[in-house]
Amino acid sequence: MAKQLSTQNIIEPALPDEEYVYTSVRKTLEHARSHVERVINSTMVKAYKDNTALFY
């Protein structure tokens, strides 16, 4: 027969502190921003190449 765990011994995980949350969010946003900047830059390069190709 399976042994049942006592519900009184359950340890709830601690909530993250505010500083950890803000740091995590800031890092996530910085990472996302780097992806956006890369897409914008590659789009600008492609547009530049497309436009210069029209003149040559």
All heavy atoms as TSV, in Angstrom:
chain	resi	resn	atom	element	x	y	z
A	1	MET	N	N	0.851	-1.181	0.000
A	1	MET	CA	C	0.000	0.000	0.000
A	1	MET	C	C	0.897	1.245	0.000
A	1	MET	O	O	1.898	1.297	0.695
A	1	MET	CB	C	-0.904	-0.043	1.232
A	1	MET	CG	C	-1.872	1.079	1.305
A	1	MET	SD	S	-2.917	0.828	2.753
A	1	MET	CE	C	-4.417	1.420	2.123
A	2	ALA	N	N	0.536	2.234	-0.787
A	2	ALA	CA	C	1.337	3.454	-0.898
A	2	ALA	C	C	1.288	4.265	0.386
A	2	ALA	O	O	0.252	4.345	1.045
A	2	ALA	CB	C	0.837	4.299	-2.057
A	3	LYS	N	N	2.425	4.836	0.721
A	3	LYS	CA	C	2.521	5.655	1.930
A	3	LYS	C	C	1.982	7.060	1.625
A	3	LYS	O	O	2.364	7.664	0.633
A	3	LYS	CB	C	3.977	5.728	2.365
A	3	LYS	CG	C	4.190	6.361	3.701
A	3	LYS	CD	C	5.662	6.274	4.064
A	3	LYS	CE	C	5.904	6.885	5.405
A	3	LYS	NZ	N	7.316	6.822	5.766
A	4	GLN	N	N	1.113	7.563	2.431
A	4	GLN	CA	C	0.539	8.892	2.213
A	4	GLN	C	C	1.395	9.945	2.903
A	4	GLN	O	O	1.868	9.743	4.015
A	4	GLN	CB	C	-0.885	8.970	2.745
A	4	GLN	CG	C	-1.865	8.155	1.939
A	4	GLN	CD	C	-3.281	8.356	2.438
A	4	GLN	OE1	O	-3.513	8.848	3.536
A	4	GLN	NE2	N	-4.242	7.967	1.609
A	5	LEU	N	N	1.608	11.060	2.208
A	5	LEU	CA	C	2.356	12.174	2.785
A	5	LEU	C	C	1.435	13.018	3.643
A	5	LEU	O	O	0.280	13.246	3.305
A	5	LEU	CB	C	2.959	13.045	1.680
A	5	LEU	CG	C	3.989	12.377	0.786
A	5	LEU	CD1	C	4.392	13.326	-0.326
A	5	LEU	CD2	C	5.203	11.975	1.600
A	6	SER	N	N	1.956	13.472	4.738
A	6	SER	CA	C	1.181	14.330	5.622
A	6	SER	C	C	1.049	15.708	4.973
A	6	SER	O	O	2.020	16.276	4.486
A	6	SER	CB	C	1.877	14.467	6.971
A	6	SER	OG	O	1.239	15.454	7.732
A	7	THR	N	N	-0.148	16.258	4.947
A	7	THR	CA	C	-0.362	17.581	4.355
A	7	THR	C	C	0.217	18.683	5.234
A	7	THR	O	O	0.408	19.802	4.787
A	7	THR	CB	C	-1.863	17.858	4.124
A	7	THR	OG1	O	-2.543	17.720	5.369
A	7	THR	CG2	C	-2.434	16.920	3.095
A	8	GLN	N	N	0.547	18.380	6.465
A	8	GLN	CA	C	1.095	19.390	7.364
A	8	GLN	C	C	2.584	19.637	7.107
A	8	GLN	O	O	3.126	20.638	7.529
A	8	GLN	CB	C	0.895	18.969	8.815
A	8	GLN	CG	C	-0.566	18.913	9.206
A	8	GLN	CD	C	-0.753	18.367	10.611
A	8	GLN	OE1	O	0.198	17.936	11.236
A	8	GLN	NE2	N	-1.995	18.378	11.092
A	9	ASN	N	N	3.242	18.745	6.409
A	9	ASN	CA	C	4.684	18.869	6.176
A	9	ASN	C	C	5.021	19.512	4.835
A	9	ASN	O	O	6.172	19.521	4.434
A	9	ASN	CB	C	5.358	17.506	6.259
A	9	ASN	CG	C	5.323	16.950	7.666
A	9	ASN	OD1	O	5.179	17.705	8.620
A	9	ASN	ND2	N	5.437	15.647	7.798
A	10	ILE	N	N	4.028	19.990	4.125
A	10	ILE	CA	C	4.276	20.611	2.819
A	10	ILE	C	C	4.920	21.981	3.027
A	10	ILE	O	O	4.427	22.793	3.811
A	10	ILE	CB	C	2.973	20.747	2.004
A	10	ILE	CG1	C	2.432	19.357	1.674
A	10	ILE	CG2	C	3.202	21.564	0.745
A	10	ILE	CD1	C	1.110	19.357	0.974
A	11	ILE	N	N	6.018	22.213	2.332
A	11	ILE	CA	C	6.715	23.497	2.421
A	11	ILE	C	C	6.366	24.302	1.178
A	11	ILE	O	O	6.611	23.856	0.056
A	11	ILE	CB	C	8.242	23.297	2.509
A	11	ILE	CG1	C	8.582	22.487	3.755
A	11	ILE	CG2	C	8.964	24.641	2.498
A	11	ILE	CD1	C	10.030	22.084	3.837
A	12	GLU	N	N	5.775	25.442	1.384
A	12	GLU	CA	C	5.418	26.297	0.249
A	12	GLU	C	C	6.646	27.051	-0.222
A	12	GLU	O	O	7.450	27.509	0.590
A	12	GLU	CB	C	4.324	27.285	0.658
A	12	GLU	CG	C	3.009	26.604	0.971
A	12	GLU	CD	C	1.904	27.604	1.247
A	12	GLU	OE1	O	1.999	28.746	0.764
A	12	GLU	OE2	O	0.961	27.225	1.944
A	13	PRO	N	N	6.797	27.178	-1.542
A	13	PRO	CA	C	7.958	27.924	-2.041
A	13	PRO	C	C	7.867	29.397	-1.646
A	13	PRO	O	O	6.785	29.978	-1.624
A	13	PRO	CB	C	7.875	27.763	-3.562
A	13	PRO	CG	C	6.468	27.364	-3.835
A	13	PRO	CD	C	5.952	26.683	-2.604
A	14	ALA	N	N	9.010	29.966	-1.345
A	14	ALA	CA	C	9.043	31.380	-0.969
A	14	ALA	C	C	8.804	32.245	-2.197
A	14	ALA	O	O	9.232	31.915	-3.305
A	14	ALA	CB	C	10.391	31.720	-0.353
A	15	LEU	N	N	8.102	33.322	-2.015
A	15	LEU	CA	C	7.889	34.266	-3.107
A	15	LEU	C	C	9.202	35.000	-3.385
A	15	LEU	O	O	9.934	35.339	-2.450
A	15	LEU	CB	C	6.801	35.271	-2.745
A	15	LEU	CG	C	5.396	34.693	-2.576
A	15	LEU	CD1	C	4.446	35.772	-2.063
A	15	LEU	CD2	C	4.882	34.125	-3.877
A	16	PRO	N	N	9.501	35.254	-4.649
A	16	PRO	CA	C	10.733	35.996	-4.941
A	16	PRO	C	C	10.632	37.425	-4.418
A	16	PRO	O	O	9.555	38.019	-4.421
A	16	PRO	CB	C	10.817	35.972	-6.462
A	16	PRO	CG	C	9.453	35.637	-6.941
A	16	PRO	CD	C	8.767	34.892	-5.839
A	17	ASP	N	N	11.751	37.961	-3.984
A	17	ASP	CA	C	11.728	39.332	-3.486
A	17	ASP	C	C	11.653	40.314	-4.653
A	17	ASP	O	O	11.906	39.960	-5.803
A	17	ASP	CB	C	12.933	39.619	-2.596
A	17	ASP	CG	C	14.247	39.514	-3.338
A	17	ASP	OD1	O	14.299	38.823	-4.366
A	17	ASP	OD2	O	15.228	40.129	-2.895
A	18	GLU	N	N	11.287	41.536	-4.341
A	18	GLU	CA	C	11.068	42.544	-5.389
A	18	GLU	C	C	12.299	42.779	-6.246
A	18	GLU	O	O	12.206	42.888	-7.460
A	18	GLU	CB	C	10.650	43.874	-4.761
A	18	GLU	CG	C	9.159	44.017	-4.610
A	18	GLU	CD	C	8.785	45.411	-4.139
A	18	GLU	OE1	O	9.087	46.377	-4.864
A	18	GLU	OE2	O	8.204	45.515	-3.048
A	19	GLU	N	N	13.461	42.858	-5.620
A	19	GLU	CA	C	14.689	43.145	-6.358
A	19	GLU	C	C	14.972	42.054	-7.384
A	19	GLU	O	O	15.351	42.331	-8.514
A	19	GLU	CB	C	15.878	43.284	-5.392
A	19	GLU	CG	C	17.144	43.771	-6.061
A	19	GLU	CD	C	16.985	45.155	-6.696
A	19	GLU	OE1	O	16.248	45.985	-6.144
A	19	GLU	OE2	O	17.603	45.384	-7.744
A	20	TYR	N	N	14.740	40.808	-6.993
A	20	TYR	CA	C	14.942	39.688	-7.914
A	20	TYR	C	C	13.990	39.797	-9.104
A	20	TYR	O	O	14.387	39.599	-10.250
A	20	TYR	CB	C	14.726	38.362	-7.187
A	20	TYR	CG	C	14.725	37.174	-8.112
A	20	TYR	CD1	C	15.914	36.620	-8.555
A	20	TYR	CD2	C	13.525	36.624	-8.560
A	20	TYR	CE1	C	15.920	35.536	-9.426
A	20	TYR	CE2	C	13.517	35.541	-9.424
A	20	TYR	CZ	C	14.719	35.007	-9.851
A	20	TYR	OH	O	14.713	33.948	-10.718
A	21	VAL	N	N	12.743	40.122	-8.816
A	21	VAL	CA	C	11.750	40.245	-9.883
A	21	VAL	C	C	12.127	41.376	-10.840
A	21	VAL	O	O	12.122	41.195	-12.057
A	21	VAL	CB	C	10.336	40.467	-9.303
A	21	VAL	CG1	C	9.333	40.794	-10.409
A	21	VAL	CG2	C	9.887	39.252	-8.516
A	22	TYR	N	N	12.477	42.544	-10.280
A	22	TYR	CA	C	12.850	43.670	-11.137
A	22	TYR	C	C	14.081	43.353	-11.967
A	22	TYR	O	O	14.152	43.683	-13.150
A	22	TYR	CB	C	13.102	44.929	-10.303
A	22	TYR	CG	C	11.840	45.531	-9.723
A	22	TYR	CD1	C	11.802	45.992	-8.417
A	22	TYR	CD2	C	10.682	45.639	-10.484
A	22	TYR	CE1	C	10.645	46.545	-7.882
A	22	TYR	CE2	C	9.522	46.190	-9.962
A	22	TYR	CZ	C	9.518	46.636	-8.663
A	22	TYR	OH	O	8.367	47.175	-8.147
A	23	THR	N	N	15.071	42.690	-11.370
A	23	THR	CA	C	16.287	42.330	-12.095
A	23	THR	C	C	15.968	41.352	-13.216
A	23	THR	O	O	16.452	41.493	-14.343
A	23	THR	CB	C	17.324	41.711	-11.136
A	23	THR	OG1	O	17.621	42.658	-10.119
A	23	THR	CG2	C	18.592	41.340	-11.859
A	24	SER	N	N	15.135	40.386	-12.931
A	24	SER	CA	C	14.748	39.396	-13.932
A	24	SER	C	C	14.001	40.047	-15.095
A	24	SER	O	O	14.277	39.770	-16.266
A	24	SER	CB	C	13.879	38.318	-13.285
A	24	SER	OG	O	13.473	37.373	-14.225
A	25	VAL	N	N	13.061	40.908	-14.776
A	25	VAL	CA	C	12.290	41.602	-15.815
A	25	VAL	C	C	13.207	42.499	-16.639
A	25	VAL	O	O	13.129	42.528	-17.872
A	25	VAL	CB	C	11.140	42.418	-15.190
A	25	VAL	CG1	C	10.506	43.347	-16.212
A	25	VAL	CG2	C	10.098	41.491	-14.595
A	26	ARG	N	N	14.116	43.215	-15.979
A	26	ARG	CA	C	15.034	44.102	-16.679
A	26	ARG	C	C	15.924	43.307	-17.653
A	26	ARG	O	O	16.101	43.697	-18.797
A	26	ARG	CB	C	15.893	44.859	-15.656
A	26	ARG	CG	C	16.732	45.954	-16.237
A	26	ARG	CD	C	17.363	46.884	-15.199
A	26	ARG	NE	N	17.666	46.309	-13.905
A	26	ARG	CZ	C	16.945	46.511	-12.798
A	26	ARG	NH1	N	15.879	47.276	-12.822
A	26	ARG	NH2	N	17.301	45.967	-11.648
A	27	LYS	N	N	16.425	42.161	-17.207
A	27	LYS	CA	C	17.269	41.329	-18.074
A	27	LYS	C	C	16.470	40.791	-19.261
A	27	LYS	O	O	16.966	40.758	-20.381
A	27	LYS	CB	C	17.873	40.173	-17.288
A	27	LYS	CG	C	18.986	40.598	-16.363
A	27	LYS	CD	C	19.565	39.404	-15.619
A	27	LYS	CE	C	20.666	39.828	-14.689
A	27	LYS	NZ	N	21.214	38.678	-13.946
A	28	THR	N	N	15.231	40.401	-19.004
A	28	THR	CA	C	14.374	39.893	-20.081
A	28	THR	C	C	14.100	40.977	-21.111
A	28	THR	O	O	14.175	40.747	-22.324
A	28	THR	CB	C	13.047	39.356	-19.513
A	28	THR	OG1	O	13.340	38.318	-18.570
A	28	THR	CG2	C	12.148	38.818	-20.604
A	29	LEU	N	N	13.803	42.193	-20.636
A	29	LEU	CA	C	13.534	43.301	-21.559
A	29	LEU	C	C	14.780	43.698	-22.336
A	29	LEU	O	O	14.695	44.005	-23.535
A	29	LEU	CB	C	12.980	44.506	-20.797
A	29	LEU	CG	C	11.574	44.325	-20.228
A	29	LEU	CD1	C	11.194	45.526	-19.373
A	29	LEU	CD2	C	10.565	44.099	-21.325
A	30	GLU	N	N	15.941	43.677	-21.688
A	30	GLU	CA	C	17.185	43.988	-22.390
A	30	GLU	C	C	17.463	42.950	-23.474
A	30	GLU	O	O	17.895	43.290	-24.581
A	30	GLU	CB	C	18.358	44.047	-21.404
A	30	GLU	CG	C	18.335	45.272	-20.514
A	30	GLU	CD	C	19.376	45.226	-19.409
A	30	GLU	OE1	O	20.117	44.212	-19.310
A	30	GLU	OE2	O	19.457	46.195	-18.636
A	31	HIS	N	N	17.199	41.701	-23.163
A	31	HIS	CA	C	17.411	40.630	-24.143
A	31	HIS	C	C	16.458	40.806	-25.332
A	31	HIS	O	O	16.872	40.695	-26.487
A	31	HIS	CB	C	17.193	39.272	-23.474
A	31	HIS	CG	C	17.449	38.114	-24.362
A	31	HIS	ND1	N	18.711	37.686	-24.679
A	31	HIS	CD2	C	16.603	37.296	-25.017
A	31	HIS	CE1	C	18.632	36.649	-25.490
A	31	HIS	NE2	N	17.361	36.399	-25.708
A	32	ALA	N	N	15.194	41.091	-25.033
A	32	ALA	CA	C	14.217	41.303	-26.101
A	32	ALA	C	C	14.608	42.508	-26.949
A	32	ALA	O	O	14.494	42.482	-28.185
A	32	ALA	CB	C	12.822	41.507	-25.507
A	33	ARG	N	N	15.094	43.556	-26.296
A	33	ARG	CA	C	15.502	44.764	-27.026
A	33	ARG	C	C	16.644	44.458	-27.988
A	33	ARG	O	O	16.674	44.964	-29.113
A	33	ARG	CB	C	15.925	45.847	-26.042
A	33	ARG	CG	C	16.344	47.120	-26.715
A	33	ARG	CD	C	16.735	48.174	-25.707
A	33	ARG	NE	N	17.153	49.377	-26.409
A	33	ARG	CZ	C	17.356	50.510	-25.832
A	33	ARG	NH1	N	17.176	50.640	-24.540
A	33	ARG	NH2	N	17.738	51.557	-26.527
A	34	SER	N	N	17.580	43.612	-27.563
A	34	SER	CA	C	18.694	43.272	-28.444
A	34	SER	C	C	18.190	42.554	-29.697
A	34	SER	O	O	18.692	42.778	-30.795
A	34	SER	CB	C	19.732	42.416	-27.720
A	34	SER	OG	O	19.234	41.117	-27.461
A	35	HIS	N	N	17.169	41.709	-29.543
A	35	HIS	CA	C	16.585	41.032	-30.707
A	35	HIS	C	C	15.899	42.038	-31.635
A	35	HIS	O	O	16.035	41.966	-32.855
A	35	HIS	CB	C	15.583	39.967	-30.264
A	35	HIS	CG	C	16.221	38.726	-29.738
A	35	HIS	ND1	N	16.797	37.775	-30.546
A	35	HIS	CD2	C	16.394	38.291	-28.473
A	35	HIS	CE1	C	17.283	36.802	-29.808
A	35	HIS	NE2	N	17.053	37.092	-28.540
A	36	VAL	N	N	15.161	42.969	-31.042
A	36	VAL	CA	C	14.463	43.982	-31.838
A	36	VAL	C	C	15.476	44.845	-32.598
A	36	VAL	O	O	15.302	45.121	-33.790
A	36	VAL	CB	C	13.557	44.855	-30.944
A	36	VAL	CG1	C	13.018	46.058	-31.700
A	36	VAL	CG2	C	12.417	44.020	-30.384
A	37	GLU	N	N	16.544	45.265	-31.909
A	37	GLU	CA	C	17.567	46.087	-32.565
A	37	GLU	C	C	18.217	45.338	-33.724
A	37	GLU	O	O	18.475	45.913	-34.782
A	37	GLU	CB	C	18.630	46.517	-31.553
A	37	GLU	CG	C	18.124	47.572	-30.592
A	37	GLU	CD	C	19.130	47.911	-29.509
A	37	GLU	OE1	O	20.137	47.181	-29.357
A	37	GLU	OE2	O	18.914	48.913	-28.801
A	38	ARG	N	N	18.462	44.045	-33.526
A	38	ARG	CA	C	19.068	43.250	-34.594
A	38	ARG	C	C	18.145	43.175	-35.813
A	38	ARG	O	O	18.586	43.296	-36.946
A	38	ARG	CB	C	19.383	41.854	-34.072
A	38	ARG	CG	C	20.339	41.113	-34.945
A	38	ARG	CD	C	20.815	39.820	-34.348
A	38	ARG	NE	N	20.591	39.767	-32.906
A	38	ARG	CZ	C	20.596	38.664	-32.197
A	38	ARG	NH1	N	20.818	37.521	-32.783
A	38	ARG	NH2	N	20.383	38.683	-30.906
A	39	VAL	N	N	16.853	42.984	-35.569
A	39	VAL	CA	C	15.887	42.921	-36.672
A	39	VAL	C	C	15.807	44.258	-37.393
A	39	VAL	O	O	15.807	44.320	-38.623
A	39	VAL	CB	C	14.491	42.496	-36.153
A	39	VAL	CG1	C	13.430	42.699	-37.218
A	39	VAL	CG2	C	14.525	41.051	-35.685
A	40	ILE	N	N	15.766	45.343	-36.634
A	40	ILE	CA	C	15.700	46.675	-37.239
A	40	ILE	C	C	16.945	46.932	-38.079
A	40	ILE	O	O	16.855	47.407	-39.223
A	40	ILE	CB	C	15.525	47.764	-36.161
A	40	ILE	CG1	C	14.118	47.676	-35.563
A	40	ILE	CG2	C	15.775	49.156	-36.733
A	40	ILE	CD1	C	13.916	48.545	-34.346
A	41	ASN	N	N	18.114	46.619	-37.529
A	41	ASN	CA	C	19.359	46.851	-38.264
A	41	ASN	C	C	19.416	46.034	-39.546
A	41	ASN	O	O	19.805	46.542	-40.591
A	41	ASN	CB	C	20.575	46.542	-37.381
A	41	ASN	CG	C	20.753	47.571	-36.290
A	41	ASN	OD1	O	20.264	48.690	-36.385
A	41	ASN	ND2	N	21.447	47.192	-35.246
A	42	SER	N	N	19.032	44.765	-39.474
A	42	SER	CA	C	19.088	43.938	-40.680
A	42	SER	C	C	18.066	44.417	-41.716
A	42	SER	O	O	18.320	44.373	-42.916
A	42	SER	CB	C	18.866	42.461	-40.353
A	42	SER	OG	O	17.570	42.236	-39.856
A	43	THR	N	N	16.927	44.913	-41.245
A	43	THR	CA	C	15.918	45.453	-42.159
A	43	THR	C	C	16.429	46.723	-42.827
A	43	THR	O	O	16.240	46.925	-44.029
A	43	THR	CB	C	14.610	45.746	-41.393
A	43	THR	OG1	O	14.159	44.544	-40.781
A	43	THR	CG2	C	13.528	46.270	-42.324
A	44	MET	N	N	17.114	47.564	-42.045
A	44	MET	CA	C	17.661	48.803	-42.614
A	44	MET	C	C	18.757	48.493	-43.642
A	44	MET	O	O	18.823	49.137	-44.690
A	44	MET	CB	C	18.207	49.695	-41.495
A	44	MET	CG	C	17.117	50.287	-40.622
A	44	MET	SD	S	17.739	51.157	-39.175
A	44	MET	CE	C	18.674	52.456	-39.912
A	45	VAL	N	N	19.588	47.513	-43.346
A	45	VAL	CA	C	20.642	47.124	-44.293
A	45	VAL	C	C	20.015	46.594	-45.576
A	45	VAL	O	O	20.443	46.950	-46.670
A	45	VAL	CB	C	21.587	46.069	-43.658
A	45	VAL	CG1	C	22.485	45.448	-44.704
A	45	VAL	CG2	C	22.404	46.705	-42.546
A	46	LYS	N	N	19.001	45.756	-45.441
A	46	LYS	CA	C	18.337	45.215	-46.630
A	46	LYS	C	C	17.700	46.341	-47.442
A	46	LYS	O	O	17.822	46.367	-48.666
A	46	LYS	CB	C	17.277	44.193	-46.230
A	46	LYS	CG	C	16.616	43.531	-47.429
A	46	LYS	CD	C	15.617	42.500	-47.007
A	46	LYS	CE	C	14.922	41.818	-48.150
A	46	LYS	NZ	N	14.798	42.493	-49.392
A	47	ALA	N	N	17.025	47.271	-46.780
A	47	ALA	CA	C	16.401	48.390	-47.492
A	47	ALA	C	C	17.464	49.233	-48.186
A	47	ALA	O	O	17.267	49.669	-49.332
A	47	ALA	CB	C	15.595	49.246	-46.520
A	48	TYR	N	N	18.586	49.458	-47.520
A	48	TYR	CA	C	19.676	50.232	-48.124
A	48	TYR	C	C	20.198	49.525	-49.374
A	48	TYR	O	O	20.371	50.149	-50.423
A	48	TYR	CB	C	20.806	50.426	-47.112
A	48	TYR	CG	C	22.027	51.081	-47.705
A	48	TYR	CD1	C	22.062	52.454	-47.915
A	48	TYR	CD2	C	23.135	50.321	-48.074
A	48	TYR	CE1	C	23.172	53.072	-48.475
A	48	TYR	CE2	C	24.258	50.928	-48.632
A	48	TYR	CZ	C	24.267	52.288	-48.828
A	48	TYR	OH	O	25.371	52.889	-49.382
A	49	LYS	N	N	20.423	48.217	-49.259
A	49	LYS	CA	C	20.924	47.460	-50.416
A	49	LYS	C	C	19.914	47.473	-51.556
A	49	LYS	O	O	20.276	47.620	-52.714
A	49	LYS	CB	C	21.243	46.018	-50.007
A	49	LYS	CG	C	22.487	45.915	-49.165
A	49	LYS	CD	C	22.753	44.455	-48.778
A	49	LYS	CE	C	23.997	44.328	-47.932
A	49	LYS	NZ	N	24.234	42.943	-47.487
A	50	ASP	N	N	18.635	47.321	-51.223
A	50	ASP	CA	C	17.596	47.363	-52.252
A	50	ASP	C	C	17.547	48.718	-52.939
A	50	ASP	O	O	17.405	48.803	-54.161
A	50	ASP	CB	C	16.215	47.038	-51.644
A	50	ASP	CG	C	16.091	45.585	-51.203
A	50	ASP	OD1	O	16.967	44.765	-51.576
A	50	ASP	OD2	O	15.124	45.274	-50.489
A	51	ASN	N	N	17.669	49.780	-52.150
A	51	ASN	CA	C	17.620	51.131	-52.730
A	51	ASN	C	C	18.850	51.458	-53.548
A	51	ASN	O	O	18.750	52.071	-54.610
A	51	ASN	CB	C	17.439	52.173	-51.611
A	51	ASN	CG	C	16.034	52.157	-51.046
A	51	ASN	OD1	O	15.096	51.760	-51.704
A	51	ASN	ND2	N	15.916	52.577	-49.805
A	52	THR	N	N	20.023	51.046	-53.074
A	52	THR	CA	C	21.243	51.338	-53.846
A	52	THR	C	C	21.282	50.517	-55.124
A	52	THR	O	O	21.856	50.951	-56.115
A	52	THR	CB	C	22.513	51.084	-53.006
A	52	THR	OG1	O	22.510	49.762	-52.522
A	52	THR	CG2	C	22.614	52.071	-51.870
A	53	ALA	N	N	20.670	49.339	-55.120
A	53	ALA	CA	C	20.630	48.514	-56.319
A	53	ALA	C	C	19.841	49.194	-57.430
A	53	ALA	O	O	20.085	48.961	-58.614
A	53	ALA	CB	C	20.039	47.151	-55.999
A	54	LEU	N	N	18.912	50.066	-57.063
A	54	LEU	CA	C	18.115	50.770	-58.061
A	54	LEU	C	C	18.948	51.765	-58.857
A	54	LEU	O	O	18.615	52.118	-59.974
A	54	LEU	CB	C	16.949	51.507	-57.375
A	54	LEU	CG	C	15.907	50.642	-56.685
A	54	LEU	CD1	C	14.924	51.542	-55.926
A	54	LEU	CD2	C	15.174	49.776	-57.694
A	55	PHE	N	N	20.059	52.232	-58.252
A	55	PHE	CA	C	20.872	53.264	-58.902
A	55	PHE	C	C	22.044	52.695	-59.664
A	55	PHE	O	O	22.747	53.429	-60.353
A	55	PHE	CB	C	21.379	54.262	-57.856
A	55	PHE	CG	C	20.249	55.008	-57.174
A	55	PHE	CD1	C	19.916	54.733	-55.854
A	55	PHE	CD2	C	19.511	55.954	-57.857
A	55	PHE	CE1	C	18.878	55.404	-55.229
A	55	PHE	CE2	C	18.450	56.614	-57.251
A	55	PHE	CZ	C	18.137	56.344	-55.918
A	56	TYR	N	N	22.287	51.401	-59.571
A	56	TYR	CA	C	23.453	50.826	-60.264
A	56	TYR	C	C	23.054	49.742	-61.219
A	56	TYR	O	O	22.078	49.154	-61.225
A	56	TYR	CB	C	24.461	50.274	-59.242
A	56	TYR	CG	C	25.014	51.359	-58.361
A	56	TYR	CD1	C	24.587	51.513	-57.053
A	56	TYR	CD2	C	25.968	52.243	-58.857
A	56	TYR	CE1	C	25.105	52.509	-56.239
A	56	TYR	CE2	C	26.485	53.246	-58.049
A	56	TYR	CZ	C	26.062	53.356	-56.748
A	56	TYR	OH	O	26.559	54.350	-55.968
